[in-house]
């Protein structure tokens, strides 16, 4: 009965999604329509598109499971940070200026922004390559999270079934994004966002009720020992506040430099919509991210690492000796939820993940087409350009699917390397470039090299388990530098430091070009806008 209800809900959801793709395909007539929705997307659609692109199966399944197990209820601080720093402050600081400058420059992608802001084709090419390469592991992590949930809902464990799930999700994403582009994703994101809000609230309430209510659940969590201490998993800042801060920085500040996130500001209709969108996006993040991490904080009450005669689900241990974090939230849901809600949760995570996937593939395909392929073609009409983008959407998804077939890397590791590389390279140049005329081209190159270099070095030293003794030694330090999460957070902070320092030591050569760029903020231009 439960399986039939779940399948029925999925069929209805997919039918709606495909219908929106067909509807918006009729209104998508140009590259601007396909990539930016014709600059006509309002506050509600943009805010929900931002939120649903932000939170996916990666957060609900991977991050909530791992950080809830590690930090207890203090993991909810990650959700609060996502709302205040990753949503509210990002909209306030970046929203208006991003919209004005990108529209003035005619930039449709982040690499195109780098080219036109600093008059450099080299920056555009480098940024486009970085975007394409490092969005792939993020996409693979979303597939990983989806497959975990489907395994829980339908009791599917075989390798072949896992691959089928990944392929079907990729095909569904490809269909509606190829048909309608940004407009299709924005409308779908709004519907998906509503499902996420209702689903998260229902799941958190049921899980806590299953353990006797909030007071009883917190008391039981406090009885669990972590490093020989009790009453840490139910405390305000948890057993490890310093490394918790690293998680907050990575998952919150990272949105400021991710092309698929700031792209939402390119397309929003007006400045008034930015103000409204900031509030809507923040409330959305508080409910969805705060609820997800709070839910994860109680996963030790539902999961255990060894059979002890309790009613807990036994979680397997991976080859590296760590618990299988990605299996925790699915196990919690299977234990805590009534059968009727399993279908809602499947649609919830499917909604969150499909919206994120659509944003990722659209960002990647538009970047390759606009920034790498089109400049090297003598003639490229809008029709041909959109055809190339649609083909590249399929190519990007095929590569991501092949990477997702390898389940050895955890969800959080894949996402951390993706966010660390992208935001570590782009955060400082993108943000400072909106506000300051003094940011120089060498400073941008330094940020690119530092962000990607630090990520690659960390991957080879710690990511593949080639030197377990080094990883163990570094992990014992107060700040665990062996963690890809902390490495990504450090890369972002270094980008914010390096760009102004290098700019202070170098000179802006093309001053006339810079002055022309910043005329978009002149009072007359703003009034006209």
TIRO-661515 format. One line per field, with one value per residue (C-alpha): residue number from 1; residue in one letter; chain; x, y, z. Coordinates in steps of 0.25 Angstrom, whole numbers, plus 2048, in hexadecimal, padded with zeros to 3 digits. Example, Ala and Ser with C-alpha at 12.3 -4.5 7.8 and 13.67 -1.06 7.14 Angstrom:
2
nr: c(1, 2) $
rest: c(A, S) $
kette: c(A, A) $
u: c(831, 837) $
v: c(7EE, 7FC) $
w: c(81F, 81D) $
//
This chain:
529
nr: c(1, 2, 3, 4, 5, 6, 7, 8, 9, 10, 11, 12, 13, 14, 15, 16, 17, 18, 19, 20, 21, 22, 23, 24, 25, 26, 27, 28, 29, 30, 31, 32, 33, 34, 35, 36, 37, 38, 39, 40, 41, 42, 43, 44, 45, 46, 47, 48, 49, 50, 51, 52, 53, 54, 55, 56, 57, 58, 59, 60, 61, 62, 63, 64, 65, 66, 67, 68, 69, 70, 71, 72, 73, 74, 75, 76, 77, 78, 79, 80, 81, 82, 83, 84, 85, 86, 87, 88, 89, 90, 91, 92, 93, 94, 95, 96, 97, 98, 99, 100, 101, 102, 103, 104, 105, 106, 107, 108, 109, 110, 111, 112, 113, 114, 115, 116, 117, 118, 119, 120, 121, 122, 123, 124, 125, 126, 127, 128, 129, 130, 131, 132, 133, 134, 135, 136, 137, 138, 139, 140, 141, 142, 143, 144, 145, 146, 147, 148, 149, 150, 151, 152, 153, 154, 155, 156, 157, 158, 159, 160, 161, 162, 163, 164, 165, 166, 167, 168, 169, 170, 171, 172, 173, 174, 175, 176, 177, 178, 179, 180, 181, 182, 183, 184, 185, 186, 187, 188, 189, 190, 191, 192, 193, 194, 195, 196, 197, 198, 199, 200, 201, 202, 203, 204, 205, 206, 207, 208, 209, 210, 211, 212, 213, 214, 215, 216, 217, 218, 219, 220, 221, 222, 223, 224, 225, 226, 227, 228, 229, 230, 231, 232, 233, 234, 235, 236, 237, 238, 239, 240, 241, 242, 243, 244, 245, 246, 247, 248, 249, 250, 251, 252, 253, 254, 255, 256, 257, 258, 259, 260, 261, 262, 263, 264, 265, 266, 267, 268, 269, 270, 271, 272, 273, 274, 275, 276, 277, 278, 279, 280, 281, 282, 283, 284, 285, 286, 287, 288, 289, 290, 291, 292, 293, 294, 295, 296, 297, 298, 299, 300, 301, 302, 303, 304, 305, 306, 307, 308, 309, 310, 311, 312, 313, 314, 315, 316, 317, 318, 319, 320, 321, 322, 323, 324, 325, 326, 327, 328, 329, 330, 331, 332, 333, 334, 335, 336, 337, 338, 339, 340, 341, 342, 343, 344, 345, 346, 347, 348, 349, 350, 351, 352, 353, 354, 355, 356, 357, 358, 359, 360, 361, 362, 363, 364, 365, 366, 367, 368, 369, 370, 371, 372, 373, 374, 375, 376, 377, 378, 379, 380, 381, 382, 383, 384, 385, 386, 387, 388, 389, 390, 391, 392, 393, 394, 395, 396, 397, 398, 399, 400, 401, 402, 403, 404, 405, 406, 407, 408, 409, 410, 411, 412, 413, 414, 415, 416, 417, 418, 419, 420, 421, 422, 423, 424, 425, 426, 427, 428, 429, 430, 431, 432, 433, 434, 435, 436, 437, 438, 439, 440, 441, 442, 443, 444, 445, 446, 447, 448, 449, 450, 451, 452, 453, 454, 455, 456, 457, 458, 459, 460, 461, 462, 463, 464, 465, 466, 467, 468, 469, 470, 471, 472, 473, 474, 475, 476, 477, 478, 479, 480, 481, 482, 483, 484, 485, 486, 487, 488, 489, 490, 491, 492, 493, 494, 495, 496, 497, 498, 499, 500, 501, 502, 503, 504, 505, 506, 507, 508, 509, 510, 511, 512, 513, 514, 515, 516, 517, 518, 519, 520, 521, 522, 523, 524, 525, 526, 527, 528, 529) $
rest: c(X, X, X, X, X, X, X, X, X, X, X, X, X, X, X, X, X, X, X, X, X, X, X, X, X, X, X, X, X, X, X, X, X, X, X, X, X, X, X, X, X, X, X, X, X, X, X, X, X, X, X, X, X, X, X, X, X, X, X, X, X, X, X, X, X, X, X, X, X, X, X, X, X, X, X, X, X, X, X, X, X, X, X, X, X, X, X, X, X, X, X, X, X, X, X, X, X, X, X, X, X, X, X, X, X, X, X, X, X, X, X, X, X, X, X, X, X, X, X, X, X, X, X, X, X, X, X, X, X, X, X, X, X, X, X, X, X, X, X, X, X, X, X, X, X, X, X, X, X, X, X, X, X, X, X, X, X, X, X, X, X, X, X, X, X, X, X, X, X, X, X, X, X, X, X, X, X, X, X, X, X, X, X, X, X, X, X, X, X, X, X, X, X, X, X, X, X, X, X, X, X, X, X, X, X, X, X, X, X, X, X, X, X, X, X, X, X, X, X, X, X, X, X, X, X, X, X, X, X, X, X, X, X, X, X, X, X, X, X, X, X, X, X, X, X, X, X, X, X, X, X, X, X, X, X, X, X, X, X, X, X, X, X, X, X, X, X, X, X, X, X, X, X, X, X, X, X, X, X, X, X, X, X, X, X, X, X, X, X, X, X, X, X, X, X, X, X, X, X, X, X, X, X, X, X, X, X, X, X, X, X, X, X, X, X, X, X, X, X, X, X, X, X, X, X, X, X, X, X, X, X, X, X, X, X, X, X, X, X, X, X, X, X, X, X, X, X, X, X, X, X, X, X, X, X, X, X, X, X, X, X, X, X, X, X, X, X, X, X, X, X, X, X, X, X, X, X, X, X, X, X, X, X, X, X, X, X, X, X, X, X, X, X, X, X, X, X, X, X, X, X, X, X, X, X, X, X, X, X, X, X, X, X, X, X, X, X, X, X, X, X, X, X, X, X, X, X, X, X, X, X, X, X, X, X, X, X, X, X, X, X, X, X, X, X, X, X, X, X, X, X, X, X, X, X, X, X, X, X, X, X, X, X, X, X, X, X, X, X, X, X, X, X, X, X, X, X, X, X, X, X, X, X, X, X, X, X, X, X, X, X, X, X, X, X, X, X, X, X, X, X, X, X, X, X, X, X, X, X, X, X, X, X, X, X, X, X, X, X, X, X, X, X, X, X, X, X, X, X) $
kette: c(A, A, A, A, A, A, A, A, A, A, A, A, A, A, A, A, A, A, A, A, A, A, A, A, A, A, A, A, A, A, A, A, A, A, A, A, A, A, A, A, A, A, A, A, A, A, A, A, A, A, A, A, A, A, A, A, A, A, A, A, A, A, A, A, A, A, A, A, A, A, A, A, A, A, A, A, A, A, A, A, A, A, A, A, A, A, A, A, A, A, A, A, A, A, A, A, A, A, A, A, A, A, A, A, A, A, A, A, A, A, A, A, A, A, A, A, A, A, A, A, A, A, A, A, A, A, A, A, A, A, A, A, A, A, A, A, A, A, A, A, A, A, A, A, A, A, A, A, A, A, A, A, A, A, A, A, A, A, A, A, A, A, A, A, A, A, A, A, A, A, A, A, A, A, A, A, A, A, A, A, A, A, A, A, A, A, A, A, A, A, A, A, A, A, A, A, A, A, A, A, A, A, A, A, A, A, A, A, A, A, A, A, A, A, A, A, A, A, A, A, A, A, A, A, A, A, A, A, A, A, A, A, A, A, A, A, A, A, A, A, A, A, A, A, A, A, A, A, A, A, A, A, A, A, A, A, A, A, A, A, A, A, A, A, A, A, A, A, A, A, A, A, A, A, A, A, A, A, A, A, A, A, A, A, A, A, A, A, A, A, A, A, A, A, A, A, A, A, A, A, A, A, A, A, A, A, A, A, A, A, A, A, A, A, A, A, A, A, A, A, A, A, A, A, A, A, A, A, A, A, A, A, A, A, A, A, A, A, A, A, A, A, A, A, A, A, A, A, A, A, A, A, A, A, A, A, A, A, A, A, A, A, A, A, A, A, A, A, A, A, A, A, A, A, A, A, A, A, A, A, A, A, A, A, A, A, A, A, A, A, A, A, A, A, A, A, A, A, A, A, A, A, A, A, A, A, A, A, A, A, A, A, A, A, A, A, A, A, A, A, A, A, A, A, A, A, A, A, A, A, A, A, A, A, A, A, A, A, A, A, A, A, A, A, A, A, A, A, A, A, A, A, A, A, A, A, A, A, A, A, A, A, A, A, A, A, A, A, A, A, A, A, A, A, A, A, A, A, A, A, A, A, A, A, A, A, A, A, A, A, A, A, A, A, A, A, A, A, A, A, A, A, A, A, A, A, A, A, A, A, A, A, A, A, A, A, A, A, A, A, A, A, A, A, A, A, A, A, A) $
u: c(800, 80B, 813, 806, 804, 812, 813, 805, 80B, 817, 80F, 807, 813, 81A, 80E, 80D, 81C, 81B, 80F, 816, 822, 818, 811, 81D, 824, 81A, 81E, 82D, 831, 83F, 84C, 848, 83B, 842, 84D, 846, 837, 838, 83B, 82C, 82D, 826, 82A, 822, 827, 835, 836, 830, 83A, 845, 841, 83E, 84B, 852, 84C, 84B, 84D, 85B, 857, 84B, 851, 860, 863, 858, 85C, 86B, 86A, 85E, 866, 873, 86D, 85F, 854, 85F, 85F, 853, 85D, 861, 852, 852, 85F, 859, 84D, 854, 862, 85F, 851, 84E, 85C, 85F, 852, 855, 863, 864, 855, 854, 862, 863, 856, 85A, 868, 865, 85A, 862, 86E, 864, 86A, 862, 86C, 876, 882, 87C, 87C, 88A, 88E, 886, 889, 898, 899, 89F, 89C, 8A6, 89E, 891, 897, 89E, 891, 889, 892, 891, 882, 880, 88A, 886, 877, 878, 87B, 870, 867, 86C, 869, 85B, 859, 85F, 856, 849, 84D, 84F, 841, 83B, 842, 83B, 82D, 82D, 837, 840, 84E, 854, 85F, 856, 84A, 853, 858, 84A, 846, 851, 84E, 83F, 842, 84C, 842, 837, 840, 844, 836, 830, 83D, 83F, 831, 82F, 83D, 83D, 82E, 82B, 834, 82F, 820, 824, 82D, 821, 818, 824, 826, 818, 81A, 827, 821, 815, 81D, 829, 81F, 817, 824, 82A, 81D, 81B, 82A, 82A, 81C, 821, 82C, 822, 822, 82D, 830, 832, 839, 843, 845, 848, 852, 859, 85B, 864, 873, 87C, 88A, 887, 87E, 86F, 865, 86C, 864, 858, 860, 85F, 86D, 86F, 87B, 884, 881, 88D, 88B, 87C, 880, 887, 87A, 872, 87D, 87D, 86E, 86A, 875, 877, 86A, 870, 87A, 872, 86E, 861, 85D, 861, 85B, 84D, 850, 854, 845, 83D, 833, 835, 83C, 82F, 82E, 83C, 837, 82B, 834, 83E, 833, 82C, 839, 83E, 831, 832, 840, 83C, 831, 838, 847, 844, 83A, 843, 84F, 846, 841, 84F, 852, 84A, 84F, 857, 849, 845, 853, 85E, 86B, 86A, 85E, 85B, 84D, 846, 83C, 847, 84B, 859, 861, 86C, 87B, 882, 890, 897, 891, 886, 877, 86F, 86A, 862, 85A, 855, 84A, 844, 844, 83F, 833, 830, 82F, 828, 81E, 811, 80F, 807, 812, 81C, 817, 817, 825, 829, 822, 828, 837, 834, 82F, 83B, 844, 83E, 83E, 84D, 850, 849, 850, 85E, 85C, 856, 862, 86C, 866, 864, 872, 879, 870, 871, 87F, 887, 880, 878, 885, 88C, 880, 880, 870, 868, 859, 850, 84A, 857, 85C, 850, 852, 860, 85C, 852, 85C, 866, 85B, 85B, 86A, 86B, 861, 868, 875, 86F, 867, 874, 87B, 86E, 870, 87C, 876, 883, 883, 879, 86F, 875, 883, 87F, 877, 882, 88C, 883, 87F, 88D, 893, 888, 886, 895, 898, 88C, 888, 892, 893, 884, 880, 88B, 889, 87B, 87F, 88E, 895, 8A2, 8A1, 8AC, 8AD, 8B9, 8B0, 8A6, 8B0, 8B6, 8A8, 8A5, 8B3, 8B2, 8A4, 8A6, 8B4, 8B0, 8A5, 8AD, 8B8, 8AF, 8A8, 8B5, 8BA, 8AE, 8A2, 8A6, 8AC, 8BA, 8C0, 8B7, 8C2, 8C3, 8B4, 8B3, 8BE, 8B8, 8AA, 8AF, 8B2, 8A8, 8A4, 8A3, 8AA, 8A8, 899, 895, 88B, 895, 89E, 892, 88F, 89E, 89F, 893, 898, 8A6, 89F, 899, 8A7, 8B0, 8A8, 8A9, 8B8, 8BC, 8B4, 8BB, 8C9, 8C5, 8BE, 8B2, 8B7, 8AA, 8A5, 89B, 895, 893, 88D, 883, 87F, 87B, 873, 868, 867, 865, 859, 853, 856, 84F, 843, 842, 843) $
v: c(800, 80A, 807, 809, 817, 81B, 817, 81E, 82B, 82A, 828, 835, 83D, 839, 83C, 84A, 84C, 847, 850, 85C, 859, 858, 865, 86D, 867, 870, 87D, 87A, 881, 886, 883, 88E, 887, 879, 87E, 889, 888, 895, 89D, 89C, 893, 898, 898, 88B, 883, 888, 886, 878, 875, 87A, 871, 865, 866, 867, 85B, 84E, 83F, 843, 84B, 843, 835, 837, 844, 842, 834, 836, 843, 83F, 833, 83B, 848, 844, 84E, 859, 855, 85E, 86A, 866, 868, 876, 87A, 875, 87E, 88B, 88A, 882, 888, 895, 89C, 896, 89C, 8AA, 8AB, 8A5, 8A5, 8B3, 8B6, 8A8, 8AB, 8B9, 8B6, 8A9, 8AF, 8BB, 8B2, 8A9, 89D, 891, 888, 88A, 887, 892, 89B, 899, 89C, 8A9, 8AE, 8AC, 8AC, 89F, 893, 88B, 88C, 888, 87B, 878, 87A, 872, 866, 867, 868, 85C, 853, 856, 856, 847, 841, 84A, 844, 836, 838, 83C, 82F, 827, 82D, 82A, 81C, 81A, 81F, 816, 80A, 80D, 810, 804, 7FA, 7FA, 7F6, 7F1, 7F8, 7F7, 7FE, 809, 80C, 80C, 816, 81F, 81E, 821, 82D, 832, 830, 837, 843, 844, 844, 84F, 858, 855, 859, 866, 86A, 874, 877, 868, 867, 873, 86F, 861, 866, 86E, 861, 859, 863, 862, 853, 854, 85E, 855, 848, 84D, 852, 845, 83C, 844, 844, 835, 831, 839, 834, 826, 828, 82D, 83C, 847, 846, 837, 837, 841, 83A, 82C, 833, 839, 82B, 827, 828, 82F, 82F, 82A, 836, 836, 842, 847, 842, 84A, 857, 864, 863, 854, 84C, 853, 862, 865, 85B, 85E, 86C, 867, 860, 86D, 874, 86A, 868, 877, 880, 876, 87B, 889, 883, 878, 87B, 873, 87B, 88A, 887, 889, 898, 899, 895, 89C, 8A7, 8B3, 8B9, 8B8, 8A9, 8A8, 8AE, 8A4, 899, 89A, 899, 88D, 886, 887, 882, 876, 873, 874, 869, 860, 861, 863, 857, 84E, 850, 850, 842, 83D, 841, 836, 82B, 824, 821, 819, 813, 80C, 806, 7F8, 7EF, 7F1, 7EC, 7F9, 7FD, 805, 803, 7FD, 806, 800, 804, 808, 803, 80F, 80C, 817, 815, 816, 824, 824, 818, 81F, 828, 81E, 814, 81F, 821, 812, 811, 81E, 821, 81B, 813, 81E, 829, 821, 825, 833, 832, 82C, 837, 841, 83D, 83A, 849, 84E, 846, 848, 858, 857, 84E, 857, 863, 85C, 857, 864, 86C, 862, 861, 870, 873, 869, 86F, 87E, 87E, 873, 86F, 87B, 884, 87A, 879, 883, 883, 87E, 882, 881, 875, 86E, 873, 86D, 860, 85F, 862, 857, 84D, 851, 84F, 840, 83F, 845, 83C, 82F, 833, 835, 828, 821, 827, 824, 816, 815, 816, 815, 825, 82A, 834, 83F, 83C, 83E, 84B, 851, 850, 856, 861, 863, 864, 86D, 877, 877, 87B, 885, 88B, 896, 89A, 89A, 8A2, 8AC, 8AE, 8B3, 8BE, 8C2, 8C8, 8C4, 8B5, 8B1, 8A6, 89F, 89F, 897, 88D, 88B, 888, 87E, 877, 877, 871, 866, 863, 861, 858, 850, 84E, 84B, 840, 839, 83A, 836, 834, 826, 820, 81E, 823, 81E, 821, 830, 831, 82C, 835, 841, 83D, 83D, 84C, 857, 85A, 84E, 852, 844, 847, 84B, 854, 85C, 85D, 863, 86D, 871, 872, 87C, 884, 885, 88A, 896, 899, 897, 89F, 8AD, 8AA, 8A7, 8B2, 8BC, 8B7, 8B8, 8C2, 8C3, 8C5, 8C7, 8D3, 8D8, 8CA, 8CA, 8D7, 8D4, 8C7, 8CF, 8D9, 8CF, 8D3, 8E2, 8E9, 8EB, 8DC, 8D7, 8E0, 8DC, 8CD) $
w: c(800, 804, 7F7, 7EF, 7F5, 7F4, 7E5, 7E3, 7E9, 7E1, 7D4, 7D7, 7DA, 7CE, 7C5, 7CA, 7C8, 7BA, 7B7, 7BC, 7B3, 7A7, 7AB, 7AC, 79F, 797, 79E, 79D, 790, 793, 79A, 7A4, 7A6, 7A8, 7B1, 7B9, 7B7, 7AF, 7BC, 7C0, 7CC, 7D9, 7E7, 7EB, 7E0, 7E1, 7F0, 7EF, 7E4, 7ED, 7F8, 7F1, 7E9, 7F7, 7FE, 7F8, 7FB, 7FF, 80A, 80F, 80D, 80E, 816, 820, 823, 824, 82C, 835, 839, 83C, 842, 847, 848, 847, 838, 837, 837, 829, 824, 82C, 825, 817, 81A, 81F, 818, 80C, 809, 80F, 80F, 801, 7FC, 803, 7FF, 7F1, 7EB, 7E7, 7E2, 7DB, 7D3, 7CF, 7CB, 7C3, 7BC, 7B8, 7B4, 7AC, 7B4, 7B4, 7BC, 7C7, 7BD, 7B4, 7C0, 7C3, 7B4, 7B3, 7C1, 7BF, 7AF, 7AF, 7A6, 7AE, 7BB, 7B4, 7AE, 7BC, 7C3, 7B9, 7BB, 7CA, 7CA, 7C1, 7C8, 7D6, 7D4, 7D1, 7DF, 7E4, 7DB, 7DE, 7ED, 7EA, 7E2, 7EE, 7F8, 7EF, 7EE, 7FD, 7FF, 7F4, 7FA, 807, 801, 7F8, 7FF, 7F3, 7F6, 7E9, 7E1, 7D4, 7DB, 7E0, 7D2, 7CC, 7D7, 7D3, 7C4, 7C5, 7CE, 7C4, 7B8, 7BF, 7C2, 7B4, 7AE, 7B6, 7B6, 7A7, 7A4, 7AC, 7B1, 7BD, 7BC, 7BE, 7CA, 7D1, 7D0, 7D4, 7DF, 7E5, 7E5, 7EA, 7F5, 7FB, 7FB, 803, 80D, 810, 810, 819, 824, 824, 825, 830, 838, 836, 839, 847, 84A, 848, 853, 85D, 85A, 85A, 869, 869, 85C, 861, 86E, 867, 85E, 86A, 870, 864, 866, 85C, 85F, 86D, 870, 871, 86F, 863, 857, 85E, 861, 85A, 853, 853, 855, 84B, 849, 840, 836, 836, 832, 826, 821, 823, 81B, 810, 80E, 810, 80B, 7FF, 7F8, 7F6, 7EC, 7E5, 7D7, 7D8, 7E4, 7E0, 7D2, 7D9, 7DB, 7CC, 7C8, 7D3, 7CE, 7D6, 7E3, 7EB, 7E8, 7EE, 7FB, 7FB, 7F7, 802, 80D, 806, 803, 812, 817, 80E, 812, 821, 81F, 815, 819, 828, 828, 820, 82A, 836, 831, 82F, 83D, 843, 839, 845, 84B, 83F, 83B, 841, 83D, 843, 847, 855, 857, 855, 84B, 844, 835, 834, 82B, 823, 824, 818, 814, 81A, 828, 828, 829, 81C, 81E, 811, 816, 823, 81F, 816, 822, 82B, 821, 820, 82F, 833, 828, 826, 818, 812, 814, 80D, 800, 804, 808, 7FB, 7F3, 7FC, 7FA, 7EB, 7EA, 7F1, 7E9, 7DB, 7DD, 7E1, 7D5, 7CB, 7D1, 7D0, 7C1, 7BC, 7C2, 7BD, 7AE, 7AD, 7B2, 7A8, 79C, 79F, 7A4, 79D, 790, 78B, 78B, 782, 777, 76C, 76C, 777, 777, 783, 77E, 77C, 78A, 791, 78A, 78E, 79D, 79C, 797, 7A2, 7AC, 7A8, 7A7, 7B5, 7BB, 7B5, 7BB, 7C9, 7C8, 7C5, 7D1, 7DA, 7D7, 7E0, 7EE, 7F6, 7F8, 802, 7FF, 808, 802, 7F3, 7F7, 7FF, 7F4, 7EA, 7F3, 7F8, 7EA, 7E4, 7EF, 7F3, 7E5, 7E2, 7F0, 7F2, 7E3, 7E1, 7ED, 7ED, 7DE, 7E1, 7EA, 7E8, 7DC, 7E2, 7E0, 7D6, 7CC, 7D3, 7E0, 7D9, 7D3, 7E1, 7E7, 7DB, 7DD, 7EC, 7ED, 7E3, 7E7, 7F6, 7F2, 7E9, 7F3, 7FE, 7F5, 7F2, 801, 808, 7FE, 7F9, 805, 800, 80D, 819, 823, 81F, 81F, 82D, 832, 82C, 830, 83F, 83E, 844, 836, 82D, 820, 81B, 81A, 80C, 813, 81A, 80E, 806, 811, 811, 802, 803, 80E, 807, 7FA, 802, 808, 7FB, 7F2, 7F9, 7FD, 7EF, 7E9, 7F3, 7ED, 7DF, 7D6, 7CE, 7BF, 7B8, 7C0, 7B5, 7B3, 7C3, 7C3, 7B8, 7BF, 7CC, 7C5, 7C7, 7D5, 7D2, 7D7, 7C9, 7C5, 7D2, 7D0, 7C2, 7C6) $
//
